[in-house]
Amino acid sequence: MVSHTPPPLLTLSSLLLLVLLLCSSSVVNSSSKSNPPTKIGQGYRLISIEETPDGGLVGHLVVIKNNNVYGPDIPHLQLFVKHETQDRLRVHITDAQKQRWEVPYSLLPRDQPPPLRQTIGRSRKSPITVSEYTGSELIFSYTSDPFGFAVKRKSNGQTLFNSSSDKSDPFGNLVFKDQYLEISTKLPGDASLYGLGENTQPHGIKLYPNDPYTLYTTDISAINLNADLYGSHPVYMDLRNVGGRPYAHSVLLLNSNGMDVFYRGTSLTYKVIGGVFDFYFFAGPTPLGVVDQYTSFIGRPAPMPYWSLGFHQCRWGYHNLSVVEDVVENYQKAKIPLDVIWNDDDHTDGKKDFTLNPKNYPRPKLLAFLDKIHSIGMKYVVIIDPGIAVNSSYGVYQRGIADDVFIKYEGEPYLAQVWPGAVNFPDFLNPKTVSWWGDEIRRFHELVPVDGLWIDMNEASNFCSGKCKIPKGKQCPTGTGPGWVCCLDCKNITKTRWDDPPYKINASGSQAPVGFKTIATSAVHYNGVLEYDAHSLYGFSQSIATHKGLQGLEGKRPFILSRSTYVGSGHYAAHWTGDNQGTWENLRYSISTMLNFGIFGVPMVGSDICGFYPQPTEELCNRWIEVGAFYPFSRDHANYYSPRQELYQWESVAESARNALGMRYKLLPYLYTLNYEAHISGAPIARPLFFSFPTYTEVYGLSTQFLLGSSLMVSPVLEQGKSEVTALFPPGSWYSLFDMTQTITSKGGINVTLDAPLHVVNVHLYQNTILPMQQGGMISKEARKTPFSLIVTFPAGVPDGEAKGNLFIDDDELPEMKLGNGYSTYIDFYATINKGTVKVWSEVQEGKFALAQGLYIEKVTVLGLDGSGQASALEVDGKPVTGASNIELSTTKQNVLEEQEDGGNKVKTLMVEIKGLSFAVGKNFAITWNMGIKS
């Protein structure tokens, strides 16, 4: 601890006098219209700091020298610091005199900071006399004049965040104005940063110095690079290798206002147009630990129903029900798995929410179709946009007006235009709106028993800008041409500072007005909340209301797909990456975006397979399904104006789909177990390789391969005209999942060029793993009833080794995904090889549910056994297997590709397969045999 002289105590009146003197002596007459200086102002001075009763710190800051760049400084601020858990530190800075906008505590539950003080430093306790505040994992330290703070890792003293500015730094000290907040941190040049989305990152998953990172939920296509897209996630993960040891942490700025984040490689600067600084530091030190700590705070990812991990087909432009019926039939004919059929707005009456088109989707015929697909386990999901059509004969609108649920502008529901024409937007911050929305979901479900809802356009998207009215004497929309052309009579709104803030974030990638093609930012929500503040929460608040509405229907586990997301959205919804394009570049970008959302706590994510916009080539669609079959959320979706691109449209694509989706459906028990792990610990389903290999710095920027879970690696072809792919294999042994006789092993990692003809995707399983698989099928309901097999992987040829795996099974219609309710089973699988003896066994928790399903394991395959041995003396549950048994044991030589070291002997390995087993999944088993290896 460093000794520190406490600042003097000041009363509020003496503080204000000091501020007035400072302000009057040095007002800088600058505005945003001129070029502002790189460094704004001189920051703040800490004038008092003391302990709070709950073990935190509360301090007060006074501005050193006022200036008017982007408006006047807020003269004094309250600082609150607390180690909330052993691995989470909070640093909260706000106006010390009056309440400011924060993300509502009702939307994202968390502890409240202390109330604002009316006197500065007056306390019955003595102020603290140290400049460090130490927790279990992190240390907070500060300097007083000018105020700056640092966060260090306790175990090694490394600085994770440091806001102090030196003359040589490209950034200044803390700035805190009503509509402009700025703070920065130094960073080591070798730190690898990830996150700060949603955006399409052309350079891969790592943040790239000097690329723009703007966070403000916006409906611009995902084909726009480095622009603010549909979601706002002001969080980044920082991974560093310190002397060969990896350390990860993450930093969340919990603020919903628009912001630019400038990453320069050696520093990072936030420029935010409102709210407060509410920082959370998560200590890690592993990437998985970081996401665990982060989702523990923001909300664990939602449990997904089993069927949602199957394949989904959608298209905007299924003009009538017979087209949808044909799509389902053609998938069946092509023998391509399909679990879920979707409708974009084609099923609606005039594109109005919660309606049916009586001509093209007559209810009796639709209900008959749903009965048919539901009987085989298929599901049906439809789109719901937030904009409610202004139509006096439309019941949804009538009830909304009666309940006063819409966002207001100048006392009237704010008028916008989306697909149905003129619309009003529900205010999901209003409890009455949440009840009304749930009732509309209930009414619609009685009309059409959908299995999930797709909430789109919820940034919120508006085809117009400003203050609009319905034109007289003309139809709007006309019903011809693109539906996204504004046809209301509109005037720009620039009269308030909320519509025209002094600092211009890089909205829409072009410094567009913050109210451009969305709700006017001076519009008002419940309790007087401004759209300016709450804008980026719109999709998040709609997800919460939709989740509540769906869960209230039949008590089933909801499935919601949302385009707009915020911190915590993964607790309620899945996400797709929006309007992408059928290009090779967009195929590559999809991997980085998917991996980022795992870090954001939204693990159920995927991109439109083959691209949303016209038009993919046949070769591209082949390669895209080979990637998309391994997205956590796997859906083919296309634009109204695109040619048809269902996977059966080309025979070559159908073949690739049968191959890749065939493997996905065999892996469904593994994917579902990853869904469970995500729900209990936040662990992403799809992960960057550095999650499993954090010491191997070569993978820190790898964006062309990814893992499912900790050990299943996908290495797809992402370039046109290629029939091979060069993949990076981290140190250890890897086994091809499509041909288990093929092994790649190295001590230091190796690049390997793999054969990858058009219908082949390379998927490899890492050593020390036990992978549960089933036999697959055309639909998940049937696939999950088939016999299990276990794939056990040891490091190639080792005399001693171990492997582990697990499996979670439950009634996936129950809202909660957990053990202890009588409707779930969890199994740990273990395997060892020791002195020539191989043992594979299970330890079952709550086996009753699995036993009731009649599930059993019929095959165990062990890879990487020493090739000099021969399997013998097989025992099952302690009893020798005789010739009269149905159990068969076979051995196959494996082909090993390895690093060649001078004088080293080539590793020889065997695959041992044991068939004819009938182990009940819900019951412990053990199987052993001897490989005849000398000790």
Residue pairs with C-beta under 8 A, 6 or more apart in sequence:
1 130
1 132
1 134
2 130
2 131
2 132
2 141
3 129
3 130
4 129
4 130
4 131
4 144
5 129
6 48
6 49
6 127
6 128
6 129
7 45
7 46
7 47
7 48
7 49
7 121
7 127
7 144
8 47
8 48
8 121
9 48
9 120
9 121
9 122
9 127
10 18
10 47
10 48
10 60
10 120
10 121
11 119
11 120
11 122
12 118
12 119
12 120
15 47
15 60
15 62
15 75
15 76
15 120
16 75
18 62
19 62
19 63
19 66
19 75
19 76
22 62
22 63
22 64
22 65
22 66
23 63
23 66
23 72
23 75
26 65
26 66
26 67
27 66
27 67
27 68
28 66
28 67
28 68
28 69
29 68
30 36
30 37
30 67
30 68
30 69
31 68
31 69
31 70
31 502
32 69
32 70
32 502
32 503
32 504
36 69
36 70
37 69
38 170
38 171
38 172
39 165
39 171
39 172
39 173
40 67
40 69
40 70
40 172
40 175
40 182
41 63
41 64
41 65
41 66
41 67
41 69
41 73
41 172
41 173
41 175
42 64
42 65
42 146
42 173
43 63
43 64
43 146
43 147
43 148
43 165
43 172
43 173
43 174
43 175
44 61
44 62
44 63
44 64
44 77
44 146
44 147
44 173
44 174
44 176
45 61
45 62
45 63
45 64
45 144
45 145
45 146
45 147
46 59
46 60
46 61
46 79
46 142
46 144
46 145
46 147
47 60
47 61
47 62
47 120
47 121
48 59
48 60
48 120
48 121
48 127
49 57
49 58
49 59
49 60
49 79
49 127
49 128
49 142
50 57
50 58
50 59
50 121
50 123
50 125
50 126
50 127
50 128
51 57
51 58
51 125
51 128
52 58
52 80
52 82
52 114
54 82
55 82
55 83
56 80
56 81
56 82
56 83
56 114
57 79
57 80
57 81
57 82
57 128
57 133
57 140
58 78
58 79
58 80
58 81
58 114
58 117
59 78
59 79
59 80
59 81
59 142
60 76
60 77
60 78
60 79
60 96
60 117
60 120
60 121
61 76
61 77
61 78
61 79
61 93
61 96
61 147
61 174
62 75
62 76
63 73
63 74
63 75
63 76
63 176
64 145
64 146
66 72
66 73
66 75
67 73
69 180
70 175
70 177
70 179
70 180
70 502
70 503
71 177
71 178
71 179
71 180
71 502
72 177
72 178
73 175
73 176
73 177
74 95
74 97
74 176
74 177
74 178
75 97
76 95
76 96
76 97
76 120
77 93
77 94
77 95
77 96
77 176
78 93
78 94
78 95
78 96
78 113
78 114
78 116
78 117
79 91
79 92
79 93
79 147
80 90
80 91
80 92
80 93
80 113
80 114
81 89
81 90
81 91
81 92
81 133
81 140
81 149
82 89
82 90
82 111
83 89
83 133
83 135
83 136
83 138
83 140
84 90
84 111
84 280
85 293
85 296
86 135
86 136
86 137
86 283
87 136
87 137
87 138
87 282
87 283
87 284
87 289
87 293
88 280
88 281
88 282
88 283
88 293
88 297
89 135
89 138
89 140
89 151
89 280
89 281
89 283
90 111
90 278
90 279
90 280
90 281
91 140
91 149
91 151
91 277
91 278
91 279
91 281
92 113
92 276
92 277
92 278
92 279
93 174
93 176
93 276
93 277
93 278
94 100
94 102
94 113
94 116
94 276
94 277
95 116
95 176
95 276
96 116
96 117
96 120
97 116
98 116
99 116
100 274
100 275
100 276
101 256
101 257
101 274
101 275
101 276
101 529
101 530
101 533
101 534
102 254
102 255
102 275
102 276
102 278
103 254
103 255
103 256
103 275
103 278
103 537
103 567
104 429
104 537
105 112
107 429
107 537
107 540
107 541
107 544
107 568
108 254
108 298
108 299
108 567
108 568
110 297
121 127
131 141
131 142
131 143
131 144
132 139
132 140
132 141
133 139
133 140
133 141
134 140
134 154
135 154
136 154
137 153
137 154
137 155
137 283
138 151
138 152
138 153
138 154
138 160
138 281
138 283
139 151
139 152
139 153
139 154
140 149
140 150
140 151
141 149
141 150
141 151
141 152
142 148
142 149
142 150
143 149
143 164
146 164
146 165
146 173
146 174
147 173
147 174
148 162
148 163
148 164
148 165
148 173
148 174
149 161
149 162
149 163
149 164
150 159
150 161
150 162
150 163
150 164
151 159
151 160
151 161
151 162
151 281
152 158
152 159
152 160
153 160
153 247
153 249
153 283
153 285
155 285
156 242
156 247
158 240
158 242
158 247
159 186
160 238
160 249
160 251
160 281
161 185
161 251
161 279
161 281
162 185
162 186
163 173
163 174
163 183
163 184
163 185
164 173
164 186
165 171
165 172
165 173
165 184
169 184
169 186
169 267
170 264
170 267
171 182
171 184
171 267
171 269
172 182
172 184
174 182
174 183
175 181
175 182
175 183
176 277
178 274
179 273
179 274
179 497
179 501
179 502
179 503
180 271
180 272
180 273
180 501
180 502
180 503
181 270
181 271
181 272
181 273
181 274
181 275
181 276
181 277
182 269
182 270
182 271
182 272
183 269
183 270
183 277
184 267
184 268
184 269
184 270
185 251
185 267
185 268
186 266
186 267
187 193
187 238
187 265
187 266
187 267
187 268
188 240
188 266
189 265
189 266
190 240
190 241
191 238
191 239
191 240
192 206
192 238
192 239
192 240
192 690
192 700
192 701
193 206
193 207
193 236
193 237
193 238
193 239
193 263
193 268
194 205
194 206
194 207
194 236
194 237
194 239
194 595
194 596
194 599
194 688
195 207
195 233
195 235
195 236
195 237
195 250
195 596
195 599
195 600
196 207
196 213
196 215
196 233
196 234
196 235
196 236
196 261
196 263
197 215
197 229
197 231
197 233
197 593
197 596
197 597
197 600
198 228
198 229
198 230
198 231
198 232
198 233
198 565
198 577
198 593
198 596
198 597
199 213
199 214
199 225
199 226
199 227
199 228
199 229
200 222
200 223
200 224
200 225
200 226
200 227
200 229
200 589
200 593
201 207
201 208
201 211
201 225
201 226
201 589
201 592
201 593
201 596
202 225
202 226
202 585
202 589
203 211
204 592
204 701
204 702
204 703
204 704
205 591
205 592
205 595
205 596
205 688
205 701
205 702
205 703
206 700
206 701
206 703
207 213
207 236
207 263
208 263
209 263
209 264
209 265
210 263
210 264
210 265
211 226
211 263
212 226
212 227
212 260
212 262
212 506
212 509
213 226
213 260
213 261
213 262
213 263
214 227
214 228
214 258
214 259
214 260
214 261
214 505
214 506
214 507
214 509
215 228
215 232
215 233
215 234
215 258
215 259
215 261
215 536
216 228
216 232
216 258
216 259
216 505
216 507
216 514
216 535
216 536
217 228
217 229
217 230
217 231
217 232
217 459
217 535
217 536
217 538
217 539
217 564
217 566
218 227
218 228
218 229
218 230
218 459
218 507
218 508
218 517
218 518
219 230
219 457
219 459
219 461
219 517
219 518
220 227
220 228
220 229
220 508
220 509
221 578
221 579
221 580
221 581
221 613
222 229
222 230
222 577
222 578
222 579
222 580
222 586
222 589
222 593
222 607
223 579
223 580
223 581
223 586
223 613
224 509
226 509
227 506
227 508
227 509
228 258
228 505
228 506
228 507
228 508
228 509
229 578
230 459
230 539
230 563
230 564
230 565
230 578
231 539
231 564
231 565
231 566
231 569
231 575
231 600
232 256
232 536
232 565
232 566
232 567
233 565
233 566
233 567
233 596
233 600
234 252
234 253
234 254
234 255
234 259
234 261
234 270
234 567
235 250
235 251
235 252
235 253
235 294
235 567
235 599
235 600
236 250
236 251
236 268
237 248
237 249
237 250
237 287
237 290
237 599
238 248
238 249
238 250
238 251
239 246
239 247
239 248
239 287
239 690
239 694
239 700
240 246
240 247
240 248
241 247
241 695
241 697
244 695
245 695
246 285
246 286
246 690
246 694
246 695
247 284
247 285
248 284
248 285
248 286
248 287
248 289
248 290
248 694
249 281
249 282
249 283
249 284
249 285
249 290
250 281
250 282
250 284
250 290
250 293
250 294
250 599
251 279
251 280
251 281
251 282
252 279
252 280
252 282
252 294
252 297
252 298
252 567
253 259
253 270
253 272
253 277
253 278
253 279
254 278
254 279
254 280
254 567
255 272
255 274
255 275
255 276
255 277
255 278
256 275
256 533
256 534
256 535
256 536
256 537
256 566
257 272
257 273
257 274
257 275
257 532
257 533
257 535
257 536
258 272
258 273
258 274
258 505
258 507
258 514
258 535
258 536
259 270
259 271
259 272
259 273
259 505
260 270
260 271
260 505
260 506
261 268
261 269
261 270
261 271
262 268
262 269
262 271
271 503
271 505
273 501
273 503
273 505
273 514
273 532
274 501
274 532
274 533
275 533
280 297
282 290
282 293
282 294
282 297
283 289
283 293
284 290
284 293
286 694
287 687
287 688
287 690
287 691
287 694
288 681
288 683
288 691
291 598
291 599
291 601
291 681
291 682
291 683
291 684
292 681
292 682
292 683
294 601
294 682
295 301
295 570
295 601
295 681
295 682
296 682
298 567
298 568
298 570
298 571
298 601
299 568
299 570
299 571
299 572
299 601
300 571
300 601
300 678
300 679
300 680
300 681
300 682
301 570
301 571
301 601
301 602
301 603
301 604
301 678
301 679
301 682
302 547
302 558
302 560
302 570
302 571
302 572
302 573
302 574
302 604
302 679
303 557
303 675
303 676
303 679
303 815
303 816
303 817
304 557
304 559
304 574
304 604
304 675
305 556
305 557
305 559
305 812
305 813
306 668
306 672
306 780
306 784
306 812
307 339
307 340
307 377
307 379
307 451
307 780
307 781
307 812
308 339
308 340
308 452
308 559
308 574
308 604
308 633
309 632
309 634
309 668
309 671
309 672
309 675
309 780
310 337
310 338
310 339
310 340
310 634
310 665
310 668
310 779
310 780
311 336
311 337
311 338
311 339
311 340
311 629
311 634
311 635
311 636
311 661
311 664
312 338
312 339
312 340
312 341
312 342
312 381
312 633
312 634
312 635
312 636
313 327
313 331
313 338
313 340
313 341
313 342
313 635
313 636
313 646
313 647
314 341
314 342
314 343
314 344
314 635
314 636
314 637
314 638
315 327
315 342
315 344
315 637
315 638
315 644
315 645
315 646
316 344
316 345
316 346
316 637
316 638
316 639
316 640
317 344
317 346
317 638
317 639
317 640
317 641
317 642
318 324
318 327
318 343
318 344
318 346
318 347
319 346
319 360
320 346
320 359
320 360
320 361
321 360
321 361
321 362
321 365
321 366
321 369
324 341
324 343
324 369
325 369
327 341
327 646
328 338
328 341
328 373
328 378
330 646
330 648
331 337
331 338
331 646
331 647
331 648
332 338
332 778
333 648
334 647
334 648
334 654
334 657
334 658
335 658
335 778
336 647
336 648
336 654
336 657
336 658
336 661
336 778
337 661
337 662
337 664
337 665
337 776
337 777
337 778
337 779
337 783
338 378
338 778
338 779
339 377
339 378
339 379
339 779
339 780
340 378
340 379
340 380
340 381
340 451
340 452
340 635
341 373
341 378
341 379
341 380
341 381
342 380
342 381
342 382
342 383
342 454
342 635
342 637
343 361
343 380
343 381
343 382
343 383
344 383
344 640
345 351
345 383
345 385
345 419
346 357
346 360
346 361
347 356
347 357
347 360
347 361
347 366
347 382
348 355
348 356
348 357
349 355
349 356
349 357
349 358
350 389
350 420
351 389
351 419
351 420
351 483
352 388
352 389
352 391
352 394
352 396
352 420
353 384
353 385
353 387
353 388
353 389
353 396
353 440
354 384
354 396
354 440
354 441
354 443
354 444
354 447
355 394
355 396
356 362
356 363
356 366
356 447
356 448
363 447
363 448
366 448
367 448
367 449
370 380
370 448
370 449
373 379
373 380
374 380
374 449
376 779
376 781
377 779
377 780
377 781
377 782
378 779
379 451
379 452
380 449
380 450
380 451
381 450
381 451
381 452
381 453
381 454
381 559
381 561
382 448
382 450
382 453
382 454
383 453
383 454
383 455
383 456
384 453
384 454
384 455
384 456
384 546
385 418
385 419
385 455
385 456
385 457
385 458
386 425
386 426
386 455
386 457
386 458
386 460
386 538
386 542
387 416
387 417
387 418
387 419
387 420
387 423
387 424
387 425
387 457
387 460
387 462
388 394
388 396
388 397
388 400
388 406
388 423
388 424
388 425
388 426
389 396
389 397
389 420
389 421
389 422
389 423
390 397
390 415
390 421
390 422
390 423
390 424
390 470
391 397
391 420
392 398
396 440
397 424
399 436
399 439
399 440
400 406
400 424
400 426
400 436
401 413
403 432
403 433
403 435
403 436
404 432
405 426
405 427
405 430
405 432
405 433
405 436
405 437
406 413
406 414
406 424
406 425
406 426
406 427
407 413
407 414
407 424
407 425
407 426
407 427
407 519
407 523
407 524
407 525
407 531
408 414
408 427
408 523
408 524
409 415
409 467
409 520
409 522
409 523
409 524
413 424
414 424
414 425
414 519
414 520
414 523
415 422
415 423
415 424
415 467
415 468
415 469
415 470
415 488
416 422
416 423
416 424
416 425
416 460
416 462
416 463
416 464
416 468
416 488
416 519
417 423
417 462
417 463
417 464
417 468
417 476
417 477
417 486
417 487
417 488
418 457
418 461
418 462
418 463
419 457
419 483
421 476
421 477
421 487
422 468
422 470
422 476
422 488
425 460
425 519
425 538
426 433
426 436
426 437
426 542
427 433
427 525
427 526
428 434
428 437
428 538
428 541
428 542
428 544
428 545
429 525
429 526
429 527
429 529
429 534
429 537
429 541
430 525
430 526
431 526
433 526
433 545
434 544
434 545
434 548
437 542
437 545
437 546
437 549
438 545
438 548
438 549
438 552
439 549
440 549
441 453
441 546
441 549
441 550
441 553
442 549
442 552
442 553
444 450
445 553
451 559
452 550
452 558
452 559
452 560
452 561
453 546
453 550
453 559
453 560
453 561
454 560
454 561
455 539
455 542
455 543
455 546
455 560
455 561
455 562
455 563
455 573
456 563
457 563
458 538
458 539
458 542
458 562
458 563
458 564
459 518
459 538
459 539
459 563
459 564
460 518
460 519
460 538
460 539
460 564
461 517
461 518
462 517
462 518
462 519
463 483
463 484
463 485
463 486
463 517
464 486
464 488
464 490
464 517
465 486
465 490
465 492
465 513
465 515
465 516
465 517
465 518
465 520
466 490
466 491
466 492
466 493
466 515
466 520
467 490
467 491
467 493
467 520
468 486
468 488
468 489
468 490
468 491
469 488
469 489
469 490
470 476
470 488
470 489
471 487
471 488
471 489
474 487
476 487
476 488
477 483
477 485
477 487
478 487
492 513
493 499
493 515
493 520
493 522
494 500
494 513
496 522
498 521
498 522
498 530
498 531
498 532
499 513
499 514
499 515
499 520
499 521
499 522
500 513
501 514
501 532
504 511
505 511
505 514
507 513
507 514
507 516
508 516
508 517
514 521
514 532
514 535
515 521
515 522
518 535
519 531
519 535
519 538
520 531
521 530
521 531
521 532
521 535
522 530
522 531
522 532
523 530
523 531
524 530
524 531
525 531
525 534
534 541
536 566
537 566
538 564
539 562
539 563
539 564
539 565
539 566
539 569
540 564
540 565
540 566
540 567
540 568
540 569
542 562
542 564
543 560
543 562
543 565
543 569
543 572
543 573
544 572
546 558
546 560
546 562
546 572
546 573
547 558
547 560
547 572
547 573
550 556
550 558
550 559
550 560
551 557
551 558
551 815
555 815
556 813
556 814
556 815
557 812
557 813
557 814
557 815
557 817
558 572
558 815
559 574
560 572
560 573
560 574
561 573
561 574
561 575
561 576
561 633
562 569
562 572
562 573
562 574
562 575
563 575
563 576
563 578
565 573
565 575
565 597
565 600
565 602
567 600
567 601
568 601
569 575
569 601
569 602
570 597
570 600
570 601
570 602
570 603
570 604
571 601
573 602
574 602
574 604
574 605
574 633
575 597
575 602
575 604
575 605
575 633
576 605
576 606
576 607
576 608
576 633
576 635
576 637
577 590
577 593
577 594
577 597
577 605
577 606
577 607
577 608
578 612
579 608
579 612
579 613
579 639
580 586
580 589
580 590
580 607
580 608
580 611
580 612
580 613
581 611
581 612
581 613
582 610
582 611
582 612
582 613
582 614
582 615
582 616
582 617
582 620
582 621
582 642
582 645
583 611
583 616
583 620
584 620
584 718
584 719
584 720
586 607
586 611
587 611
587 620
587 623
587 624
587 627
587 718
588 703
588 704
588 718
590 606
590 607
590 627
590 631
591 627
591 703
591 704
591 706
591 718
592 703
593 605
593 607
594 605
594 606
594 607
594 631
594 632
594 686
594 706
595 684
595 686
595 687
595 688
595 703
595 706
597 603
597 605
598 605
598 684
598 685
598 686
598 687
599 684
601 682
603 632
603 674
603 675
603 678
603 682
603 683
603 684
603 685
603 686
604 632
604 633
604 675
604 678
604 685
605 631
605 632
605 633
605 686
606 628
606 631
606 632
606 633
606 634
606 635
607 628
607 631
608 635
608 636
608 637
608 638
609 621
609 624
609 625
609 627
609 628
609 631
609 634
609 635
609 636
609 637
610 616
610 620
610 621
610 624
610 625
610 628
610 636
610 638
610 645
611 620
611 624
611 638
611 645
612 637
612 638
612 639
612 642
613 639
613 642
614 639
614 641
614 642
614 643
615 642
615 643
615 645
616 624
616 645
617 720
618 650
618 652
618 653
619 720
619 721
619 758
620 720
621 645
621 647
621 650
621 653
622 650
622 652
622 653
622 656
622 758
622 759
623 656
623 716
623 717
623 718
625 636
625 647
625 653
625 656
625 657
625 660
625 661
626 656
626 659
626 660
626 716
626 717
626 760
626 761
627 714
627 716
627 718
627 761
628 634
628 635
628 636
628 660
629 657
629 660
629 661
629 663
629 664
629 761
630 660
630 664
630 686
630 706
630 708
630 714
630 761
630 763
631 686
632 671
632 674
632 685
632 686
634 661
634 664
636 645
636 646
636 647
638 644
638 645
647 653
647 654
647 657
648 654
648 657
652 758
652 759
655 759
656 758
656 759
656 761
659 759
659 760
659 761
660 761
662 776
663 737
663 738
663 763
663 776
664 671
665 774
665 776
665 777
665 778
665 780
665 783
666 773
666 774
666 775
666 776
666 783
667 708
667 712
667 771
667 773
668 774
668 776
668 780
668 783
668 784
669 772
669 773
669 774
669 784
669 788
669 807
669 809
670 708
670 709
670 712
670 771
670 772
670 773
671 685
671 708
672 808
672 809
672 812
673 772
673 806
673 807
673 808
674 683
674 685
674 708
674 709
675 685
675 817
676 808
676 810
676 817
677 683
677 709
677 808
678 684
678 685
679 817
680 818
683 709
684 691
685 708
685 709
686 706
686 707
686 708
687 706
687 707
687 708
687 709
687 710
688 699
688 702
688 703
688 706
688 707
689 696
689 699
689 702
689 705
689 706
689 707
689 713
689 728
689 730
690 696
690 699
690 700
690 702
691 707
691 710
692 707
692 710
692 711
692 730
692 766
693 699
693 730
693 731
696 730
696 731
696 749
698 728
698 730
698 749
699 728
699 730
702 728
704 715
704 716
704 718
705 713
705 714
705 715
705 716
705 727
705 728
706 713
706 714
707 713
707 714
708 714
710 766
710 769
711 765
711 766
711 768
711 769
711 771
711 793
712 737
712 763
712 764
712 765
712 766
712 771
713 727
713 729
713 734
713 763
713 764
713 765
713 766
714 761
714 762
714 763
715 725
715 727
715 754
715 761
715 762
715 763
715 764
716 725
716 761
716 762
717 723
717 724
717 725
717 756
717 761
718 725
722 756
723 755
723 756
723 757
723 758
724 753
724 754
724 755
724 756
725 753
725 754
725 756
725 762
726 751
726 752
726 753
726 754
727 751
727 752
727 753
727 754
727 762
728 749
728 750
728 751
729 744
729 746
729 749
729 750
729 751
729 752
729 764
730 749
731 746
731 747
731 748
731 749
732 745
732 746
732 766
732 767
732 795
733 743
733 744
733 745
733 766
733 767
733 793
733 794
733 795
733 796
733 864
734 743
734 744
734 745
734 764
734 765
734 766
734 767
735 742
735 743
735 764
735 765
735 767
735 791
735 793
735 863
735 864
736 742
736 743
736 762
736 763
736 764
736 765
737 763
737 764
737 765
737 791
738 760
738 762
738 763
740 791
740 861
740 863
740 894
740 911
741 892
741 893
741 894
741 895
741 911
742 894
742 895
742 897
743 796
743 863
743 864
743 894
743 895
743 896
743 897
743 898
743 909
744 750
744 752
744 764
744 896
744 897
744 898
745 795
745 796
745 896
745 897
745 898
745 899
745 907
746 898
746 899
747 899
747 901
748 899
750 899
752 897
754 762
756 762
765 771
765 791
765 793
765 863
766 793
767 793
767 794
767 795
767 796
767 801
767 803
767 864
768 793
768 794
768 795
768 801
768 802
768 803
768 804
769 791
769 792
769 793
769 803
769 804
769 805
770 790
770 791
770 792
770 793
770 803
770 804
770 805
770 829
770 830
770 831
770 840
771 790
771 791
771 793
771 805
772 788
772 789
772 790
772 805
772 807
772 829
773 788
773 789
773 790
773 791
774 783
774 784
774 786
774 787
774 788
774 789
775 783
775 786
775 787
775 789
776 783
776 786
777 783
777 786
785 853
785 854
785 855
787 855
787 856
787 857
787 858
787 859
788 855
788 856
788 857
788 858
788 859
788 921
789 857
789 858
789 859
789 860
789 861
790 805
790 829
790 840
790 857
790 859
790 860
790 861
791 861
791 863
792 803
792 831
792 840
792 860
792 861
792 862
792 863
793 803
793 862
793 863
793 864
794 801
794 802
794 803
794 831
794 833
794 862
794 863
794 864
794 865
795 801
795 864
796 864
796 894
796 896
796 898
796 907
796 909
797 864
797 865
797 866
797 867
797 907
797 908
797 909
798 833
798 864
798 866
799 833
799 834
799 835
799 836
799 866
799 933
800 832
800 833
800 834
800 835
801 832
801 833
801 864
802 830
802 831
802 832
802 833
803 830
803 831
803 832
804 828
804 829
804 830
804 831
805 828
805 829
806 826
806 827
806 828
806 829
807 826
807 827
807 829
807 921
808 824
808 825
808 826
808 827
809 824
809 825
809 826
809 827
809 849
809 850
809 853
809 855
809 921
810 817
810 823
810 824
810 825
810 849
811 823
811 824
811 849
814 821
814 823
817 824
818 824
819 826
819 845
819 846
820 846
822 846
822 848
822 849
823 849
824 846
824 849
825 844
825 845
825 846
825 847
825 848
825 849
825 850
825 851
825 921
825 922
826 844
826 845
826 846
827 842
827 843
827 844
827 845
827 847
827 850
827 921
827 922
828 842
828 843
828 845
829 840
829 841
829 842
830 839
830 840
830 841
830 842
830 843
831 838
831 839
831 840
831 841
831 862
832 838
832 839
833 839
833 865
833 931
835 933
835 935
836 869
836 930
836 931
836 932
836 933
836 934
836 935
837 928
837 929
837 930
837 931
838 862
838 865
838 871
838 912
838 928
838 929
838 930
838 931
839 926
839 927
839 928
840 860
840 862
840 926
840 927
840 928
841 924
841 925
841 926
841 927
842 919
842 924
842 925
842 926
843 924
844 850
844 921
844 922
844 923
844 924
847 920
847 921
847 922
847 923
848 922
849 922
850 920
850 921
850 922
851 920
851 921
851 922
851 923
852 922
853 921
853 922
855 920
855 921
855 922
856 917
856 918
856 919
856 920
856 921
857 917
857 918
857 919
857 921
857 925
858 915
858 916
858 917
858 918
859 913
859 914
859 915
859 917
860 913
860 914
860 917
860 927
861 911
861 912
861 913
861 914
862 911
862 912
862 913
863 894
863 909
863 911
864 894
864 909
865 909
865 910
865 911
865 912
865 931
866 908
866 909
866 910
866 931
866 933
867 893
867 894
867 907
867 908
867 909
867 910
868 908
868 933
869 910
869 931
869 932
869 933
870 891
870 931
870 932
871 889
871 891
871 910
871 912
871 929
871 930
871 931
871 932
872 929
872 930
872 932
873 880
873 928
873 929
873 930
874 880
874 881
874 887
874 889
874 914
874 927
874 928
874 929
875 881
875 927
875 928
875 929
876 887
876 917
876 925
876 926
876 927
877 925
877 926
877 927
878 926
881 887
881 889
885 916
886 916
887 914
887 915
887 916
887 917
888 914
888 915
888 916
889 912
889 913
889 914
889 929
890 912
890 913
890 915
891 910
891 911
891 912
891 913
892 910
892 911
892 913
893 908
893 909
893 910
893 911
894 909
894 910
894 911
896 906
896 907
896 908
896 909
898 906
898 907
900 906
910 931
912 929
912 931
914 927
917 927
919 925
